[in-house]
Every structure is written in structure tokens, then in C-alpha cells.
Amino acid sequence: ATSLILWNWVSSTVSQTPSELPFLSERVRIEAVSIEGNIVKIYVRNLVNNDVRVGPVYIINGSSGLTLAQNLSSVVVRGGDVIEVSVELKMLLPRGVYIAKVTTARGYEASYVFAVT
């Protein structure tokens, strides 16, 4: 019975086109991060041809793993385009390593490690 279930799952996944697979239909990349005072600007590129809804964006402390700030709004990124998403911090970032993380509506995630020197 287990092998029949596995066969059905594998054959249905293999028979789908890439646009039907959620993990292939939404792919984004963080191209760069810039900091201006207490604002972190994250530049996100849509790597596929279809529009992608980019959802929550987070700034995470690379040492502790704590989320320092987030932008919960969502925006649509057209295929191949780059957008800027801003996250406002309550304070200036001290020296250290941080992670910018962006998610899509279907759960795809992209991260970018940056340092404040």
C-alpha cells in the first residue's frame, strides 16, 4: 500500500509542468541590501516570468537569530523585475552580521547575509 501511494505521488509530480509546481512557480532572490539610518532597503528580483506576491520581509540578527524588524505588507513583483522593500528599525543597527529574509505568498524564501561595519 505504501509503495502504491508513493508511486501515485511521484508520477503526479513528474507529470506536472514547472509552472504547476508551487516551488518552481515562485522564485525570488535578494539582489542587495542598503542601509540609510534606521531604514533597511532590500532589493528583490523575481526570477520567473509570472508575477509573484512578495510577503513578509524580516531583518534578523545573525548572532542571536532574533527578528529585529519586519514589514508584513505584500507587493506584486512582475516577472524579471526588481523592487525595493523598506523595513524600518526602531534603532540604528550596531556592528554585526544580519540576515534579510523575504517570503512569497506560496512560501518560497530567500535570504541575504550582510554586515554592518
N, C-alpha and C positions, 0 to 999 in steps of 0.2 A: 504494500500500500504506500509506503514511504517513497519507494522508487517511482511509482506512478505519479505521485504529487510532484516530486522533483522534476520528472520528465515534462509534465504539463507546464510547470513554471518556466523551465529553461526554454522549451520550444516556443512558448508565447513571447518571452523576452527577445529571443533571437529573431523571431519573425516580425517584430516591430521595427519601424523605421526610426532613425535617430531623433526625428522631431517628436515622436510619440513617447520617447523615454524621458521622464522628467529630469533626470540628472544630466542629460545631454541637451535639453531644450533651453536651459538657463545656465549660462556660464559667464561669470564676470571676473575681472581682475582689477586690483587696486594698482594703478599706474604710479602714483606718487602721493606723498603727504607733505603739506606745508603748514607751518605754524605762524600765526600772526597774533601776538599777545596771548589771550586765553581762547582763541579760536583755532581749531584744528580743521584744515580743509583736506578732504580726501577726494582724490580723482579716480573715478570708477569707470572702467571700459566694459561695454557689452561685447562679448566675444562671439556672439551668434547673430544671425540675420534677423531674427524676430525680436520684437520688443520684450524687455524684461523689467519687471517691477522690483526695484531695489527697496528693501525694507530696512529694518533697524540697522543702525551703524553704531559701533561701540569703540571706545578708546579704553584699552586695558593696560594696567601696569604689568610690564614684562617680568618683574621680580615676584610680586605677590599674587598676580592673577586677578586682582580686584578690578572691577569695572569702574572707571573714573567718571565717565560721561557716556551719554547715549543720545542718539537722535532717532526717535521712534517713527518719524514720518516716513512715507514711502513716495517714490517717484518712479516714473516710467523712463527707461533708457532705451532709445531706439537702437536698432541693430548697428553695431560698429561704432556708435558714438561714445564719447567720454563726457561725463558730467562731474560737477563739483558738488560734494555734500559737506556741509559745515556742521561741526559739533562744538558747542560752547562749553568750556570748562568753568568751574567755579573759581579756579585759581590758575596761575601760570604753572606750566609743567616744570618741575625741578629736573636736574640732570638725571638721566636714566634711560632705560630701554622700555619702549612701549609697543603695543600692538594695536593697529587699526583693523577692525573686523567689520565686514559688510555681509548681509544676508539677502537672499532673494525670497520672493513670495513662496516658492516651492522648496525652499530650504537649502539651496546651494550657498556655500560660504566661501569667502575669500579673505585672506589675512595679509597684512603687510607689517613687517617689523621695522621700527625706526628708533633713532636715538636722539635725545636732547643732550647737547654738549655744552 
